[in-house]
Amino acid sequence: MFIGHFAVGFGAKRFAPAASLGTLFLACQFADLLWPLLVIAGIEQVAVRPGATVVTPLEFISYPFSHSLMAGFVWGLLFAWAFVWLRRSRPSVGVVLAFVVVSHWVLDALSHGPDMPVLIGGSLRVGLGLWNSYVATVLVEGLLFVAGLAIYLRSTTAVDRTGSVALWALAAFLVIIYAANLAGPPPPSGMAAAWSALAMWLLVAWGYWIDRHRRPA
C-alpha cells in the first residue's frame, strides 16, 4: 500500500480533529518511516527481486521491528501516549492515533504476500496477496484514497488559498508518485529503496503545512 495508507491519515481527521494532518500522516506511515532507518542500520533486510509480485519487485526478507503486528501495537501505544502527554490532549485522540498506526499492518497484510510478521520474534507471517493483481490493487487503493480525501475535505475547510491549493497539490503529487512507482523500473538495490523511502518525511511536513491553513469544519 501507498496512497491507501495516506487515505487513512486523511480520513482519521474526522475522528481526531485536534491532530494535525502531519501527525496523522506520521501515524499512518510510521512503519514505513521507521523501516528505511532500520534497513540502513542493518537491522532489517529487503532485496529487489523482479517478479516478487505484480506490483512491487521488493522482497521483504526481515522487518519485524517496523512491520510486525506486535510492533505495530507497541509503536501505536507509544505514539498515542507521546501525543496525549506532549499536547495535553484528550485520551480519545490518542486512541484514534493508536488505531491509525496499527492500520498500517492491516493494509499491508491485505496487500503483501505471506511476508507480514505477526510477532517480533516469531516465524508466523501472513498476507492476502492483493499485490498479485495489478487491477485489484489500483482499484482498492484508488477507492480508499478518494474516500479518505473526501472525508478530510468534509471535516476541514480552508482558511486561505494556500489551504486549498496545497491540499490539491499534495493529492495530485501522491497520485503521480503512485503511478510512477507502478510503471517505473525497479530500484537498483534494497538499500537504494530504503534511502529513497526517507523522502516520505517530506510528505509528513507537507501535511503539517496544509493543516496550518485549514480548520475543522
N, C-alpha and C positions, 0 to 999 in steps of 0.2 A: 504493500500500500504506500501511496504517497499523498495524493490530494485527498484520499479518504481520511487520513489522519487529520489533515487541516480542516476537513469538514466537521469533525468532532470538536475541534477548537472553536470554530465559528459558532456552531450550534450551542455549545456549552455557555455562551454568553447569556443566553436566555435564562439559564438557571443560576448563574453566578455573575450578576451584573457588576458586582464590586471588583471583580477580577479583570484586569486589562486583557485585551486580545493578545498582547505579547506574552502575558503569563499563561494564558490558555494554550497558545502555541508551544510554549516551553513545556507545558504539561503533556499535551498530546503527542509531542515528538521527543519526549525526554529520553526514551530508549535509543532513538536514532541520533540524538545529540551526544549521548554518552558513549555509544558504540564505537564511533571512529577514534575517540580518545583511547579506548581500551585496545583497539586493534593496533594503533600506532605505538602504544606502550608494550605490545607483545602479549597482552593478557588474553585477548580474544583473537580468533582467526577467521579469515574469509579468503576465498580464492575465486578466480574467474574461470568458469567452465562453460563456454558457449553451448547452449542446448540444455543447460540445467533445468530451465523452464522456458516456456514460450516467451514470457515477459521479461525475465531478467537472466543474465548469464552468471550471476553471483551464486557461489556455493558457500553457504554459511556453515563453516566447519565447527566452530565453537563460539558461543556468545551467551553463556548462562548468566553473567552478571548484568548484562544490559537487557536481554530479551527473554529470560525465563519468566514464567508466571509468578513464581515465588519472588523473584527480584522486583517484578512489577508492583506487587503488593507492598513490598518494603519501601521502594522508591516513592510509591504513591502516598503512603502514610507519612514518610519524612517530608515530602513536598507539601502536603497539606498542613502538617504541623508547623513547618517553617513559615508558610504564608500566613496562617492564623496568628502565629506568635509575632512575626515581624510587622504585620499590617494591623494587628489588633482587630482582626475581622471575626465575623461570626463563624462558629464551627460548621454550620451548614455549607458555607462556601468551601471550606476545607474538604468536606465530604465530596462535593462536586469535583474538585480538583483531583482528589484521590482516584475517583472513578475515571476521570479523563486520562490520567497516567496509565491505569490498568487497561483502558480501552485499546491502547497500542498493541498489547499482546493479543487481544481478541481479534482485531482486524488482521494482524499478521498471521494468526493461526488460520484465519479464513483464506488468506492469500497464499501462504507458503506451502511447499510440500511438507512432508513429515520431518521438519528440522527445528521446530519451535520447542525448546526445552520447557518442561513443567517445573522441575525443581532445579535449584542451583547446582547441586551435586549429584543429581540423578541422571539416568540414561534415557528416561521416557521422553519421547519427542512426538509432537503431533503436528498436523497441518492438513487442511482440506483441499489444497491444491488449486485454488482459483486461478493462479498464475499459469496453469496448464492450458487455459483458454484465453486467448487474446481478446476476443469479443466480449466474453463474460466479465473479464477484468475491467475493461474500459467502461462497460455498461454499469457495473456495480459502483465503481469509483466515481464515475460521472454523476450518477444519481445521488450518491452520498454528498458530493461536493455541492451540487445545486441545492440540495435540501439544507445543508449546513449554512451556506451563504445566504439563502433566503431567510432562515431563522435569525441570523445575525442582522440582516437588513431590517427585519421586523422588530428586532429587540433594541436597535440603536438608531440614532438619527444624527446626521452630520451637523456640526455647529458652524462649519465654514466650507469653502470649496475644497480645501485640502482633504477634509474628512470624506468627501465623495470620490475625488479623483484618485487619491492614494489607495482607497479600497479597491476600486475597479482596476487600477493598475496592478495591484497585487494579485487579484483574481486572474487577470489575463496572464501575468507572469507565471503563476503556478501552472496554468494550463499549458503554456508554451514549454516550460521546463519538463512537464509530464510527457508531452508529445515528443520532445527531443530525446528523452530517456527511452521511450518506447521504440523510436525509429533509429536512434543513433547507434554507432558501433560500441562494442563492449569496452570497458576501461582496460588499460594495459596490464593492470595487476590489481590484486585485492587491496594492497597498500595505497595505490593511486585512488581507488574508490573511496577509501577511508579519508584521505586528505581532502578530496573534493566534497565529501559529505559535511565537512566543517563549515562550508559556506551556508549551511542551513541556519546557522546562528544569525545571519543577516536577515532571514525571514522573521525570526523572533523580534529583532529590533524593528523591523518594518511594522509588525503587529502593534508594538508599543507606540510607534509614531502615529499609526492610524487612530488608535483609541484615544490619543490625546486630542483628536479633532472630532470626536464623536461622543455622544452622551446616551445613556439609557433612554429608550423611547417611553 
